[in-house]
Amino acid sequence: MDKAYLEKCLHSAANNFVWNLYFFNRGRKPKNGTRPYEAHRIRFSNNAHLVSYMGEVLNAVNHFQIAPLSQVEIYNGFNTKCSCDRLAINDEIIEECFSSFRNSLTNSAEGNLKDSYHGYILEGQPQSGADGVAVTLMKFANPTAKLKGRKSTYFKKCDNNLLGEITEQFFKMYLTIDAILIEENRYVFNHAFEKVFDMEQTFQKVKAKAIQAIADSGFISNPDTFADYAQSTNARTFVTLDDERMQRAAKGDERVQIGRFSCNGER
């Protein structure tokens, strides 16, 4: 269902959609607060460039990223980079940071282009009366390109067959993306988003909360020993621990099965 839904949404997005491009940076995270993000809406000298680019992007995403999928899995931090994971934006492991990120898009302003960014967003809305839901494509890579470095310098052909050095600032826009936001779910094709949204720190918080919940549950004979052991485990292991799994773990006949699933990073 998820794959068919993605295909349907992207097919609609290829027709009668209005697109906006945003470059973004993430700010320094306060010691006890949510990381701020800063987004700028980027315009083209000719809007036909954006329309043409979006046609290429949607075609590439459908062909190279959606079509090969066998299924869409629930995000658990372990799935391979060849998969597509679904993560609700109100999930506790992403909600706070993503809310701050989304606010930066809502409050974005047009500004001077910078030398470096943490990524860019392509936000699509159906035109009035057109079918489809809003689709946001996310790329967590710096779009700026530097053509002059320590090992090479670039030149271009000028009039009269002369060479001139290329000194203009360039921007490199990719044809594949890292994530798609549709309604209240984000579909991720790799783990590039984890750094942008401080997932490693969130994993540690989830881990601490899960260890305490298990230790307090009463079905562990020696909670202190368990807690000491669990501290050395991969924090991602606890991402899928929810109330339903805790209730199942309380039943002795299901506890071993759940443990096996957890070791594989599955639901």
N, C-alpha and C positions, 0 to 999 in steps of 0.2 A: 504493500500500500504506500509506504513512504517513497519508494522509487517512482512509482506511477504518479504520485502527487507532485514530486519534484519536477518530473518531465512535463506534467500538465502546467504547472506554474511558470516554468521557464518558456514553454511554448507560448503562453499568453503574453509573457514579458517581451517576446520578440516582435509583438505587434501592438501598436497604439499605446505605447508606454512613454512617459516623460522621465528622463534620467537627470540626476544631479551627481556631480563628482565632488568628493571631499577628501582632502589630505589631512592627516591627523598626527599629532604627537602626544605622548603621555608625559605628564609632568612628574616631578619627584613626589614620592609617596610620603605624606606626613607620618610621624612616628605612630600616632594613634588615630589614623583617619583613612578615608578612601582616596585612592590615587586620582588626581585630577587629569582630565584630558582636554586637549585643545584642538578644535577642528576648524578648517577654513574651507569655504565653498570655492571651488575652482571653476572658472569659466574658460571657454574656448573662443578664439577670435572668430571662428566659424562653427556654429553649432552642428553643422553637418559632420564635423570630425567626430564628435561624441556619438552621434547616431550611427555612423559607420563603424566606429570602434566597438560599440555595444553589440552590433550585429555579429562581429567577429568573436567577441567574448562569449556570447550566449551559444553560438555554434560550437566553439571549442569546449565549453563546459559540458554541453549536452553530449558531444561526441566522445570526449576523452575522460570525463569525470563521472557523468551520470550513467551513460549507456553500459559501461563495464561492470557496474555494481550488481552483485547478486542479492544483496539486502542492505538495509540501513539498520545499524545496531544502536543500542542505547549507550551513550558515552559512559565509559568507566575508567578512562585513563590508561588502558592497556591495549586497546584495539590497534591493529597495525595501520601504517600510513596508507595502505591500499584500500582501507575501508571508508565508509561514511558513517559518522556517529551523529546521533540526534541528542541535543541537550536543550532542555527547556530554559528560557532566559530567566525564569523565576526560581530556578534551582538554587539552593543555598550556596553552592560552590561557585556561582558566577553572578548571582543577582546583584550584589552590591556594586561590584566593579562595572558590570555592564550597564547598570542604571546611570552611573556617572558618565560612562562613555556615551550613552544615548543622549544624555543631556547636552553633551558637548556638540553633538550634531544639531540638536534643536536650537541651541544658542550660538551656532557658528556665525562667523562674519567673514566677509571677503577681506583678505589681507595680502601682504607681499609674499611672494613665493620664497621659500627658504631653501637652504642647501641640503637639508636632510629631514626625513620624516620617518615615522614608525610604520606607516602604511596608508592605505586609502580605501574609501568606501564609494560604491556605486549604488545609489539609492533610486529605485524605480517605482513609479506610481502609475496605475492605469489612467488614461485620459478619461475625461468625463463621459460616462455612458459606455465605456469599454469594459469587457470582461477581464477578470483576473484580480489577484490580491497583490499588495505591495511586496516587492522583492528587493532585498538588499544584498549585494555581493561585497565580500570583504577580502582584502588582500593585506597581509601583515608583512610587507616588505617595502623597503625604501624605494620610491619611484624616481628619485633623482639619479642622474648618471653623470659621472665625471669622465671626460674624455682625455684628460691630461694627467698622467701619473709619473711615477719615477722610472717606469720601464718603457713608456711610449708617449708619443705626441701625435695628435690627429690633424690632418689637413684636408681641405676640400678644393675642388676644382673651381677656379674663378674665371673671369673673362680673359680672353686671349690665351687660354690654356695655361694660366699661371696657377700656382698653388697658394692657398691662404690658410693660415692656422684657424682651427675651429675653437673659438673662445666662448661661444654662447652656452648658457646653461641648458641642459637637456633633461627630459623626463621620460623614463622608460615604463610603459604601461604593459602589463602582462596579459596574456590571453587566457590563463587559467587563474582560478581563485582559491582561497583557503577555506572560506566558509560562506554559507548562504543563510540569511535570516528571512524566514517566512512566518508571518503571524507571530506566535509566541514560542517558536522553536528555532534553534540555530542548528544547521547541518554543517559539520566540520569534516574536511577531507584529510587533515593532518593535525599535528599538535602545535602548529605555529602560534595559535591564539593563546596558548597557556602562558607564555612569557608576558604578552601584552596585558593580560588580565590577572597577573600575579597568582596563577593557579598553584604554584608550588607552596606558597605561604598558606593558601586556602586548604590544600591537602593536609598540611600539618595541623591546622585547626580542626578539620574534620576528624583526623586521626585521634587527636586528644579527646575530643567529644565522644567518639565511638568507644575508645578504650575505657573511659569512665562509665559509659552506659553499660558495657558488657560486664565490667567489674561489679557494678551495682545491681546487675540483673538477678543474681542469686543462683544461676545455673553453672557458675564456675566455682569449683571446690576450693581453689586457692587464688583469689583475685589478685593478691599482691604479686605472686609469682607470674601470673598471666600478664599483668600490667608491665612488669619488668621485661618480659619476653617480647611483648607487642611493641615496645618502644623501638626495637631493632628492626621491625618489619617495614616494608615499603608503604609509605603513607597512602599511595593510590589504592591499596588493597581495601581501604575502608570507604571508598567513594560510594559503593553500592549498598552499604549497610543502611537499611531503613527499618521502620517499625515492623513491616511484614516479615522481614528476614529475622528480626529479633524474636518475634513470636514463634517462628518456625524453629529457631535455634533452641528455644526453651523446651522443645520436644526432643527427647533423647534420640528417637529413631531418625530424625531428620538432620541432626547436628553434623554428622560426618559428611553427609551429602553437601550441605551448605559450605562446609569448610573446603571441600574439593573445588566447588565453584569459585570460592573467594580466591583460592590460590591461582586460578586461571584468569582472574579478573573478570568473571562473568556474573550475570544476574542470577 
